[in-house]
């Protein structure tokens, strides 16, 4: 007996970020960003992590951080 399967579709405005993140990973974008050295103190996150968050916010269309 085959189990009934049901597909749930969820709509989101941020689905494109998944694709952009996967593409960035494939081309080595995140590894390259980790190599960037710039002054910045490490409070909770490293400056390179803050740069990743900035790029994600820009891709998501945030108007302010």
C-alpha positions as CSV (number, residue, x, y, z in Angstrom):
1,X,0.0,0.0,0.0
2,X,1.4,3.4,-1.0
3,X,1.6,6.1,1.6
4,X,-0.3,9.2,0.8
5,X,2.1,12.0,0.3
6,X,1.1,15.6,0.4
7,X,3.2,18.5,-0.8
8,X,3.1,21.8,1.1
9,X,4.0,24.9,-0.9
10,X,5.2,27.9,1.1
11,X,5.7,31.2,-0.6
12,X,8.4,33.6,0.6
13,X,10.0,36.7,-0.6
14,X,13.5,35.5,0.4
15,X,13.7,32.2,-1.6
16,X,16.1,33.8,-4.0
17,X,18.6,34.1,-1.1
18,X,18.9,30.3,-1.0
19,X,19.9,30.2,-4.6
20,X,22.3,33.1,-4.2
21,X,23.9,31.5,-1.2
22,X,24.4,28.2,-3.0
23,X,25.9,29.9,-5.9
24,X,28.2,31.9,-3.7
25,X,29.3,28.7,-2.0
26,X,29.9,27.0,-5.4
27,X,32.2,29.8,-6.7
28,X,34.1,30.0,-3.4
29,X,32.8,33.5,-2.5
30,X,32.6,32.8,1.3
31,X,36.1,31.3,1.4
32,X,37.4,34.4,-0.4
33,X,35.6,36.7,2.0
34,X,37.3,34.9,4.9
35,X,40.7,35.8,3.4
36,X,39.9,39.5,3.4
37,X,41.7,41.3,6.2
38,X,40.5,44.6,7.3
39,X,40.6,46.4,10.6
40,X,37.7,45.7,12.9
41,X,37.3,44.5,16.4
42,X,35.7,41.2,17.2
43,X,32.9,41.7,19.6
44,X,30.4,38.9,18.9
45,X,31.4,38.1,15.3
46,X,34.5,38.4,13.2
47,X,34.6,41.3,10.7
48,X,34.4,38.8,7.8
49,X,31.2,37.4,9.2
50,X,29.8,41.0,9.4
51,X,30.7,41.3,5.7
52,X,28.7,38.2,4.9
53,X,25.7,39.5,6.8
54,X,26.0,42.8,4.9
55,X,25.9,41.1,1.5
56,X,22.9,39.0,2.6
57,X,21.1,42.1,3.7
58,X,21.8,43.9,0.5
59,X,20.6,40.9,-1.5
60,X,17.4,40.7,0.6
61,X,16.7,44.4,-0.1
62,X,17.1,45.7,3.4
63,X,17.1,49.5,3.5
64,X,19.0,49.8,6.8
65,X,21.1,47.6,9.0
